[in-house]
């Protein structure tokens, strides 16, 4: 039997974290929660589920997730976000894997709930995530706020059935707030690496994003909320370009 550490980062997640930790019962041999100094009941809920609770100032999704792994008791790690939970089929698959952990890592589909509706199109499903792995053979990388786990070259990565349930946004207002926050982070990252503003991307990228997600990816099949998601995705693309323009304009005026 291969022991597994479940690792989660949190900040004010009292609405979600209990469901997340409840879903790993019978799977987790160790639970690590790395928190960014929550002001709500996140800590007491984690304590009630037997998690080992740590705190550290948030300095980026990638940095925080790699830091959280360093607290794990075991090298084999199941990494979850606080607003995620395993469905029963995925729970059974992971239990079976623990009996014979052959691969270096395992990925599975993520199914997102948006304002109470499960979204199966818009490019949101199947949203394959690599979340179960031998932490000695990889690390979190990518570009904040969009992290990804990258394993060593030639790693043996396999697929598990079942869904990772993602309870993303409870309201459209919450989605808009996140879009504004994440578009600022993305624009700053692009600015720091020297990406220039482009009028072409400002005009074309949002149109292409909507067409791709709503038409090519079947967002229209998700009804009203499918349309909202696709429009918001296009708006997010637009905001990244607008904010990148502002950063370069500010830099220019300094000189």
Secondary structure by P-SEA (a helix, b strand, c coil): cbbbbbbbbbccccccaaaaaaaacccccbbbbbbcccccaaaaaaaaaccbbbbbccccaaaaaaaaaaaccccccccccccccccaaaaaaaaaaaacccccbbbbbbbbbccccccccccccccccccccccccccccccccbbbbbbccccccccccccccccccccaaaaaaaaaaaaaaaaaaaaaabbbbbccccccaaaaaaaaaacccccccccaaaaaaaaaaaaaaaaaaaaaaaaaaaaaaac
